[in-house]
Amino acid sequence: MNANAAQRDESPEQDAAVNPAVNPAVSSAVNIVVVSAGVSDPSSTRLLADRTAQKVVDLLQASGMSATVGVIELGPLAVDIAQAIVTGFPGERLQAAFERLAAADAVIASTPVYKAGISGLFKSFADVLDNDLLIAKPVILAATAGTARHAMVVDEQLRPLFAFLRALPVPTSLFAAPEDWGDRSLGGRIERAATELVLLLRAGVGRSIADNAWAGYQHQFGGNATRAERSVTDVDFSTDLMRLATGGRR
């Protein structure tokens, strides 16, 4: 992926704008967020996500839309994720990752496969996400493994996970074993998945679903979803009931 399309640093402020002047009618760039659970350097999991993100950017540009690509690397957040699972509260860095996902227009989720299952790091990250954080967001699902025997893990494990989160995974999932990197068909699958994502974005399907059906979903109180209507600041602690609940007297 070239330097104009994405940065390898997971800090929010280092997102790179991709040709924002392509279409002056577009008020803001499409915000794509890559979530990579790869831990090696270089990481084939990250490489697959980068190639996919670049293709999405290229297709968006061809349709007259601009894009930014941000990256959430889960490896550096492993301790933060573990602490959030134990305490129930995210630290500052993990909270920043949640906010970045909440603001995303589309997500590319990429994980390695270990022993016939998705990365425990990736699953742990999903476990601490608000259930309504990804509602109606288009997602490309991707995985890498050391053998083609794991090819079905994406559809058997990632797809049900994102269905539970009520995201919109595109029909084409991506998988790459070592022998796939030299096979031209991998590029074809990446282009097909990227095309599906871009068509969802151009049609505004996810945004329309959220606009028209948001109230019908169950939401987490004070959650990180950008449309969350209530937070702890909305609670009136001065009422008799709240004073009693917090140990006070009427």
N, C-alpha and C positions, 0 to 999 in steps of 0.2 A: 504494500500500500504506500503511495507516495506521500511526501510530507505535507502536501497541500490538502490531503483528504482527512488525515487523522494524526493524532499525536500518540506516542507510546506511554506518556505519563498519565496517570489516572486522575490528576488534579483537575477540578472543573474549569479553572480559569485558562487551561491550555487547550481547549477545544479549538479546532482550526476551521474557519469559514471557508467554504468551497464556492468560489465564484458567486458571491452574493448579488452581483449586479446582472446576472443572466436575465432575470425577468423583474423589472421594476415594480410590476403589479403585485409580486409576492411580498407581503408585508414582513415576513420573517422566514429565515431558513428552516428547512425541515431538520429536526433534531434527532439524529440517530445515535443510539448508545449501544456500544459493544460490551457485553459481559463475558469475560474470559476466565475460566478456571484453570488454565494451563499454569504449571509451576516451573517448567524447565525454561532455559534460556539458551538458544531460541526455543520457542514453543510452537509445535505444530498446531495446537489448539488455537493459539492466537493468530497464527498464519492463516488458518482457514477462515477465521472471523474477519481478518484484515482483507483478504481477497474478496470476500463476500461484500463487505462494506464498500470497498472500492467500486465494485460492479454496481451496487445500488446508487452510489454517488454519480457514476458515469451515466446511468439510465435517467436519473433525475435531471442531470444537466442537459441531456439530450431532449428532455421534455420541457425545458425552460424553467426548471425549478432549481433553487439553490439548496445547499445542505451543509450541516456541520456534523462532525463525527467525534464523539467522546468515548473514552474507554474506561471501564471499571475492571481493573485487574484484581481478582479475588485473593491471589497469593499473599500480597502484602496486608490484606485485611483478615487473614486467618485467625489471628489472636482476637481481634475485635469481634469477629463473628462468634467465636467460642464464648467470649465473655457475655455477649448479648443473649446467647442461648441460656446461659446459666443465670444471669441476673434479670433478663427480660427488658433491659434497657440498652439501646445502642450508644456507642461512644461517638465522639465528634466525627471521626473519619467515616464510620459506617453510616451515620446520619447523613453525611454529605453524599454518600453513594445512593441512599434511598431518595434523596431530593433530586439527584440527577436522573434516576429512573423515572420518578414521578413526572418530570418535565419532558421526558422523551416522547417523540412522536412515533418512534418505532425502535425495536430492540433486536439485536443479533446476539443470541445466547449460544455460547460455545463451551463445551466441556470435554475433558478426556474421559475415557471409559476404563475403569479398573475392575477386573474380575466380574465381568458381565453386568456391571452397573455404572451409573453415572458417578462422577467424582463426589466423594463425601463432602468436599469443600463447597461444591456447587449446590448440593442438596441442603447443606447447612445454611447457606446464604438464602436460599428460597424459604427455608423454615422460619427465618426471622423477618421476612417481608410481610408487610400488611397484605391481607387477602385481597384488598381492593386497589392495590397500587398499580396493577397492570390491566385493569378492566378495559377491554376493547382496544388494547394496543396491539398493532401488528407485530409479529415476531417471526424471525427466521431461527429455526432450531438446527444446531450443528454439533457434531461430535467427532472426535478422533480416537483411534485405538491402534494397538500394535498388530491386530489381526482382523481380517474381514469377518471373523466369526461374531464380532460384536455389532455388526451393521444394523441390526434391528433395535438396538438399545434406544436410539433416538425416538423411534415411534412407540416403543413399548414403555419407556420411562419418562422421557422429556415431554412428549406430547400430552399424556394424562396430567402431568404436573402443571403444565401451562393451561390446560383445560380447567383444572381446579381453580387456578388464579384468574380465570375468565378472560385470558388474553386471546388474541386471534392469530394462532400459528398459521403460516402459509402452508399450502398443500405439500410443497416439496421440502423434505428434510434433507440435510446434508451430512454425509459421513465420509471420512477419509482414513483409510488404512495406509501403511507405507507404500504399497504398490500403486495406490491411486494418484499419488502426486505426479507421476509421469504419464498418467492416462488423460487424454484430452476430454474424456467424458466427464471428468470432475468439473472442468470449466463449463461444460454444458449444463450440468446440474446447478452450479452456482448461478449461472445466468438465468436459469428458469426460476429459481427461488427468488433471486433479486427482482426479476420482472414481476412476479406475483406480489412482492412487497410494495413495489413502486405503484402498481395498479391499485392496491388497497389505499395507499397514501393519496394518490391523485383523486380517487373517488371519494375520499373523506369518510370511508365506511366506519372506521373506529370512532372518529369524532362524532358522527351522527348517532351511533349507538349510545355513546356516553351522554350526548345531549338529550336524547329522547327517553332513555331507560335508566338513567343514573339512580333515580329515587327508588327503583324497584330492586336494587341490589342491597344485600346486607353489608353494612360498612362498619369498620373499626372506629371506635370513638377516639378522637384525637389522632387519627392516623396520618400517614404521610401522603396519601393520595392528593393530587392537586385540587380535586373537587370536594375534599372533605369539608363538610359544612360546620362541624363543631370541633372544638378543642378544649383543653383544660381552661383556657382563658374565657370560655363561654359559660363556665359554671358559676352560678351565684352562690358563694359560700356564706352569704349573710342570712339565708333563709333559716327558719327554725329547724327544718329537717337536716340541712347541711351542718348546722352547728351541733346538733345531736350526733350526727354521723362522725364528726371530727372530735368528739369528746367534750364539747361545750354544753352549756345549759340554755334552756329557752329564755 
